[in-house]
Amino acid sequence: APYEEPEKPELVINTSEVTDVTTNAKRVIQFLEENKYLNAQ
């Protein structure tokens, strides 16, 4: 099946604006922690 873009994504990382991988990874981890997908330690 072809890729279907989510209608309302919970998180969008625009890599054309912020190209630093570490910064983008931190944003993903922060989102996961804030939304209780990861347990912050």
N, C-alpha and C positions, 0 to 999 in steps of 0.2 A: 504494500500500500504506500502511496506517496505521502510525504511529510505534510501534515496539516498544522499550520501556525495556530497557536492557542488564541481564542477570542479575547480572553482577559488574563494575561499572564500575571502571576504574583510578583515576578521579578524580571526586570529587563536590564541586561548588561550591554550597553552600546559600545562595542569595541572599536568603533570608528572615532569615538570621542575620547575614550580612556583606553589607551593601548597597553598600559602597564599590567602585566599578568598578576603580579602580587596584589596590586590595588583591587583588581576585579575579583580575585580569589577571596580577599578579605571581605568584600561586599557580599559575596555569596555566603560565606560563613556567618557573617553578622545577621543576614536575613534568616538563615536556618536556625540560629540561636534564638533570635527574637521571636520567631514563630514556633518555638518548641520542637523543631525537627531534630535539633542537636542539643545536648545538655552541656551548657557552658561550664567550664571548670577552671 
